[in-house]
Amino acid sequence: MKPPALARLPLVLLAFGVGITACHATSPVAAPETTPTATLTPTATPLPVEQKVITIWHDWPGDYEEAYTLLAEAYTAAHPEIHIELVKTEKLNTALSAELPPGEGPDIVRWQEYQISSAAQRGMIVPLDDFISQETLQQTFEPAAAQAMLWNGSIWGIPEMQDGIALIYNRDMLTAADLPAPDDFEELLAKATAFRQTHPDKYYLCNQGLGSPDAYHVAPIFLGFGLQAHGGFINELGQANLTLPEAYAAAEWIKAFSRAAPAVASPGICQAMFIEGQAAIWWTGPRALRSLQHAGMNVGIAPMGSPLVDVRLFMLTRLAVERGNAGAAFAVMEYFGSAEVQKQLTLRNSTIPANSAALASPEVRALKTVATFGAALHRGTPMANHPYADCPWGPVGDAVTAIWSGVLTPAVAVEQAQASLEACAASIRGR
């Protein structure tokens, strides 16, 4: 979208003219008495402010867009030389992949971390290293959110919000003492087994990835067993990690846990089991809370493993540089990434802020669901932002399902998935 012409206020010049008449007489005339008059001093007219338009393409739903509109107006009130134009783009992927006429398009894109490498490789976005250091990034934002901004040695965005999964438990069935330590999978297995023995018609936990293909929901297990330290299922160099000892250990644990969990799972199955009291824990994300509140459930939230953290962010476009808008656009990005702004957004929409100071503020900590999900994501691993990011989704989900159903042994399942990831990476390198 081509930004509108810069608004220019008309310059009004006020000229004060003074008329002087000289009279010549043939005889002297007494000078009349004169009354002093006040000297008129011209009033300076304020010079007009030439506004720079910073265009942001986004896909916020209505409530979010309304909140950002108010924040954008507040920014312009404090910085009248900047006008922020918010352009809602329903299908960002399609819109940003299309060939735009020269000079048209956004200065800033609000997107997701997995788009970073592809957008950078196409030359659509530029790194932010001239504006912010990695040290400042890591000191300002949550660990996974900050890490998600880094690719190929550079910083590519300012984090906005984060999302991921945690243990949502029924307080009428469990207390905090009944929960495992977040890094102790053996304790989780022991508690699930004991619960099943004392409640043979119920289950301790339901996870939609344990019983149907869903790599995202089983990622906290593999990452929690140690793949986090190796860059996840596959790292940014395209090295697959499913035959590391940590992956074998996670696969063996999944097989053992299958004896104490539902044979089949899905989002709908887990939701129904949890609401009906057939499962004491639902391992899922904050979007589930609305249905649970509607059902009148009394729930708590606890961390487990290392969840994949989905980070929304602001990216600076090459077009902003070409327009001479880079500095002003980054200032807007910095504003939306600030602690105060992210706190206000959280208080309005219950989002999980990426800014650490916002998450630690008393007002946000008073929102128990946000604070506890934030604590869970603090242990998380960012979703991949490199060219190989999509490789694990099918193979890992299929491998876990094969382990769960007994079709393959844990070792064979992860080795087959490893081969699939390596083939995917080779295909990407060959493009």
C-alpha positions in Angstrom: 0.0 0.0 0.0 1.4 3.4 -1.0 1.6 5.7 2.0 -0.4 8.9 1.6 1.4 12.1 0.8 3.0 13.8 3.7 0.6 16.2 5.4 1.8 19.8 5.2 0.1 22.5 7.2 -0.2 25.8 5.2 2.2 28.5 6.2 0.4 31.7 6.9 2.6 34.8 6.9 1.1 37.9 8.7 2.5 41.2 7.4 2.0 44.3 9.4 2.1 47.5 7.3 2.6 51.0 8.7 1.5 54.0 6.6 3.3 57.4 7.0 2.1 60.7 5.6 4.3 63.8 5.4 2.5 67.3 5.4 4.2 70.4 4.1 2.7 73.8 5.2 3.7 77.4 4.2 3.5 78.6 7.8 4.6 77.1 11.0 1.8 75.1 12.7 1.9 74.2 16.4 2.5 70.5 16.8 -0.7 68.8 18.1 -0.6 66.9 21.3 -0.1 63.3 20.7 -1.2 60.3 22.7 1.4 57.5 22.8 0.2 54.4 21.0 1.2 50.9 21.8 3.6 49.4 19.3 2.2 46.2 17.7 4.6 43.3 17.8 3.9 40.7 15.2 3.0 37.3 16.8 5.1 34.5 15.5 3.1 31.8 13.8 4.3 28.3 14.8 6.0 26.6 11.9 4.1 23.6 10.6 5.2 20.1 11.4 6.0 18.0 8.4 4.9 14.5 9.3 6.7 11.3 8.4 4.3 8.4 7.8 5.4 5.1 9.2 3.3 2.2 7.8 2.8 -1.0 9.7 1.3 -4.1 8.0 -0.3 -6.4 10.6 -3.0 -9.1 11.0 -4.2 -8.2 14.5 -7.8 -9.2 15.3 -10.2 -6.4 16.3 -9.5 -6.1 20.0 -5.7 -6.0 19.4 -6.1 -3.5 16.5 -8.1 -1.2 18.6 -5.5 -1.2 21.3 -2.7 -0.5 18.9 -4.6 2.3 17.3 -4.9 4.0 20.7 -1.2 3.4 21.3 -0.3 4.8 17.8 -2.3 7.9 18.5 -0.6 8.4 21.8 2.8 8.1 20.1 1.9 10.7 17.5 0.6 13.0 20.3 4.1 12.8 21.9 5.9 12.9 18.5 3.8 15.0 16.2 6.4 14.6 13.4 5.4 10.9 13.1 2.1 9.5 11.9 1.7 5.7 12.3 -0.5 4.1 9.7 -1.8 0.7 10.7 -2.8 -1.4 7.7 -4.6 -4.7 8.4 -3.5 -7.4 6.0 -5.5 -10.6 6.4 -3.1 -12.8 4.5 0.3 -11.4 5.3 2.2 -14.3 3.7 0.4 -13.8 0.4 0.6 -10.0 0.5 4.3 -9.9 1.3 5.2 -12.5 -1.3 3.5 -10.6 -4.0 5.5 -8.3 -6.3 4.7 -4.8 -5.1 5.0 -1.7 -7.3 8.3 0.3 -6.6 8.0 2.3 -3.4 4.8 0.7 -2.2 4.6 -1.4 0.9 5.2 -1.2 4.7 8.0 0.3 6.8 7.3 -2.3 9.5 5.8 -5.8 9.4 4.3 -7.4 12.4 4.9 -11.1 11.8 6.1 -14.4 13.4 9.6 -15.6 14.0 9.5 -18.5 11.5 9.3 -15.9 8.7 12.7 -14.2 9.6 15.1 -16.3 7.4 12.8 -16.3 4.3 12.1 -12.6 4.5 15.8 -11.8 5.0 16.9 -14.1 2.1 14.4 -12.3 -0.1 15.8 -8.9 0.9 12.5 -7.8 2.3 13.7 -7.0 5.8 17.0 -5.6 7.2 19.0 -6.4 10.4 18.7 -4.1 13.4 22.3 -4.4 14.6 22.9 -0.7 13.9 20.1 0.2 16.3 20.3 -2.4 19.1 22.9 -4.7 20.5 22.5 -8.4 21.3 23.3 -7.5 25.0 20.5 -5.0 25.1 18.1 -7.4 23.4 18.8 -10.1 25.9 18.6 -7.8 28.9 15.2 -6.4 27.7 13.3 -9.4 26.6 12.5 -12.9 27.8 15.1 -15.6 26.9 13.2 -17.4 24.1 11.8 -14.1 22.7 15.3 -12.6 22.5 16.8 -15.7 21.0 14.0 -15.9 18.4 15.2 -12.5 16.9 18.7 -13.9 16.1 19.5 -15.5 12.8 22.8 -15.8 10.9 24.5 -13.7 13.5 22.2 -10.7 13.3 19.1 -9.2 15.0 16.0 -9.2 12.8 13.2 -7.9 15.0 11.8 -6.5 18.2 9.6 -9.0 20.1 6.0 -8.2 20.8 4.3 -11.2 22.5 4.9 -14.9 23.1 2.8 -18.0 23.3 3.4 -21.7 24.3 2.0 -24.5 26.4 2.1 -25.5 30.0 0.3 -27.9 32.4 -3.3 -26.7 33.1 -4.5 -28.7 36.1 -7.9 -29.1 37.8 -7.5 -27.6 41.3 -10.5 -29.8 42.4 -8.5 -32.9 41.6 -4.9 -31.9 42.3 -2.9 -29.6 44.5 0.4 -28.0 43.6 2.1 -30.8 45.7 0.7 -33.3 43.2 2.6 -31.7 40.3 6.1 -32.7 39.2 9.1 -30.4 39.2 9.3 -28.8 35.7 12.5 -30.6 34.7 11.7 -34.0 36.3 10.1 -36.3 33.7 10.6 -39.4 35.8 8.5 -37.7 38.5 5.9 -36.9 36.0 5.8 -40.6 34.9 5.6 -41.8 38.5 2.8 -39.4 39.4 0.8 -40.4 36.2 1.3 -44.1 37.0 0.3 -43.7 40.6 -2.8 -41.6 39.7 -3.9 -44.2 37.2 -3.6 -46.9 39.8 -5.7 -45.0 42.4 -8.2 -43.7 39.7 -8.5 -46.5 37.2 -11.3 -44.7 35.3 -9.3 -41.5 35.0 -6.0 -40.2 33.7 -3.4 -37.9 35.2 -2.7 -36.0 32.0 -3.9 -35.5 28.4 -1.6 -34.1 25.6 -2.9 -34.0 22.1 0.5 -34.9 20.7 0.5 -38.1 22.7 -2.0 -40.2 20.8 -2.1 -38.3 17.5 0.6 -36.6 15.3 1.5 -33.2 16.7 5.2 -32.3 17.0 4.4 -29.0 18.6 2.8 -30.5 21.7 5.5 -33.1 22.2 8.3 -30.7 21.7 8.5 -29.8 25.5 9.5 -33.5 26.1 12.3 -33.7 23.6 13.6 -30.2 24.4 13.2 -30.8 28.1 15.3 -33.9 27.8 18.1 -31.8 26.4 17.6 -31.0 22.7 17.2 -27.4 23.7 20.9 -27.1 24.0 21.4 -28.4 20.5 19.1 -26.1 18.7 16.0 -28.2 18.8 14.9 -31.0 16.4 17.1 -29.4 13.7 19.5 -26.5 14.1 20.0 -23.5 11.8 22.8 -25.3 10.0 20.4 -28.0 9.0 21.8 -30.6 11.4 19.1 -33.0 12.6 19.3 -34.0 16.3 17.0 -37.0 16.6 19.7 -39.6 17.0 21.4 -37.8 19.9 21.2 -39.6 23.3 18.7 -37.0 24.6 16.3 -37.8 21.7 16.6 -41.5 22.4 15.9 -40.9 26.1 12.8 -38.8 25.3 11.5 -41.5 22.9 11.9 -44.2 25.6 10.1 -42.0 28.1 7.2 -41.5 25.7 6.8 -45.2 25.3 6.8 -45.7 29.1 4.3 -42.8 29.6 1.9 -44.4 27.0 1.0 -47.0 29.6 -0.5 -44.4 31.9 -2.2 -42.1 29.4 -5.1 -42.2 26.9 -4.5 -44.4 23.8 -5.9 -41.7 21.5 -5.8 -37.9 21.9 -6.8 -34.8 20.1 -7.6 -31.2 21.0 -11.3 -32.1 21.3 -10.7 -35.3 23.2 -8.4 -33.6 25.7 -10.7 -30.7 26.2 -13.7 -33.1 26.9 -11.7 -35.3 29.2 -10.5 -32.3 31.2 -13.8 -30.6 31.5 -15.6 -33.8 32.4 -13.0 -34.7 35.1 -11.6 -37.7 33.2 -8.1 -36.1 33.1 -6.6 -34.0 35.9 -4.2 -32.1 33.6 -4.4 -30.8 30.1 -1.0 -30.0 28.6 -1.9 -27.1 26.3 -1.8 -23.4 25.6 -3.6 -20.3 26.9 -6.3 -20.4 24.2 -7.9 -23.2 26.1 -8.6 -21.0 29.0 -11.7 -19.4 27.5 -13.5 -22.7 27.2 -12.5 -23.7 30.7 -13.7 -20.4 32.2 -17.0 -20.9 30.4 -17.2 -24.3 32.0 -16.6 -22.8 35.4 -13.5 -24.7 36.1 -11.0 -23.9 38.9 -7.6 -24.3 37.3 -4.0 -23.7 38.0 -1.0 -23.5 35.6 2.4 -25.0 36.0 5.6 -25.3 33.8 6.8 -28.6 32.4 9.8 -29.3 30.2 10.9 -26.7 27.6 7.9 -25.6 25.5 8.3 -24.2 22.0 7.7 -20.5 22.2 5.9 -18.8 19.3 7.0 -15.1 19.2 5.3 -12.3 17.4 7.6 -9.5 16.4 8.1 -6.3 14.5 10.5 -6.3 11.5 12.1 -3.4 9.7 11.7 -3.5 5.9 14.3 -2.6 3.3 11.7 -0.2 1.9 11.9 1.8 5.1 15.6 2.2 4.5 15.1 3.3 0.9 12.5 5.9 2.0 14.8 7.3 4.7 12.4 6.1 7.4 14.6 3.5 9.1 15.5 5.5 12.2 11.9 6.7 12.7 10.5 3.2 12.1 12.9 1.6 14.6 11.8 4.2 17.2 8.2 3.1 16.7 9.3 -0.6 17.0 11.1 0.2 20.2 8.0 2.0 21.5 5.8 -1.0 20.9 8.5 -3.3 22.5 8.8 -1.1 25.6 7.8 -2.3 29.1 5.0 0.2 29.5 3.3 -0.4 26.2 3.5 -4.2 26.5 2.2 -3.9 30.0 -0.8 -1.9 28.8 -1.5 -4.4 26.0 -1.4 -7.3 28.5 -3.8 -5.6 30.9 -6.2 -5.0 28.0 -5.9 -8.3 26.1 -4.2 -10.8 28.5 -1.4 -11.4 26.1 1.9 -12.8 27.4 4.5 -10.0 27.0 7.9 -10.6 25.6 9.4 -7.6 27.5 10.8 -9.0 30.8 10.1 -5.8 32.8 6.4 -5.9 31.7 6.1 -9.5 32.7 7.6 -8.8 36.1 5.5 -5.7 36.8 3.1 -5.9 39.8 0.1 -5.3 37.5 0.9 -8.2 35.2 1.9 -10.5 38.0 -1.5 -10.0 39.5 -2.9 -11.6 36.3 -2.2 -15.2 37.5 -2.8 -17.0 34.2 -0.5 -14.6 32.3 2.2 -14.7 35.1 2.2 -18.5 35.3 2.2 -19.0 31.5 5.0 -16.5 31.4 7.0 -18.5 33.9 6.5 -21.6 31.8 7.7 -19.9 28.7 10.7 -18.5 30.5 12.0 -22.1 30.3 11.1 -22.4 26.7 12.9 -22.8 23.4 12.0 -20.4 20.5 10.3 -21.8 17.5 12.9 -22.1 14.7 13.4 -19.0 12.4 15.8 -20.7 10.0 15.2 -22.2 6.5 14.8 -25.7 8.0 12.1 -24.7 10.4 9.3 -26.7 8.8 11.3 -30.0 8.4 10.4 -31.6 11.8 6.6 -31.1 11.9 5.5 -34.2 10.0 8.4 -36.7 10.8 8.4 -36.0 14.6 4.7 -36.2 14.9 4.6 -39.4 13.0 7.5 -40.9 15.0 5.8 -40.2 18.3 2.5 -41.7 17.1 4.3 -44.8 16.0 6.0 -45.1 19.4 2.7 -44.5 21.2 0.8 -47.1 19.3 3.5 -49.7 19.4 4.0 -49.8 15.6 7.7 -48.9 16.0 10.2 -49.2 18.8 11.4 -45.8 20.1 14.9 -46.2 18.5 13.6 -47.1 15.1 11.0 -44.3 15.1 13.4 -41.5 15.9 16.0 -42.9 13.4 13.4 -42.9 10.6 12.4 -39.3 11.6 16.1 -38.4 11.6 16.4 -39.7 8.0 13.4 -37.6 7.0 14.8 -34.5 8.5 18.2 -35.0 6.8 16.4 -35.5 3.5 14.4 -32.3 4.0 17.5 -30.3 4.9 19.4 -31.7 1.8 16.4 -30.7 -0.4 16.5 -27.1 1.0 20.2 -26.8 0.5 19.8 -27.9 -3.1 17.4 -25.2 -4.0 
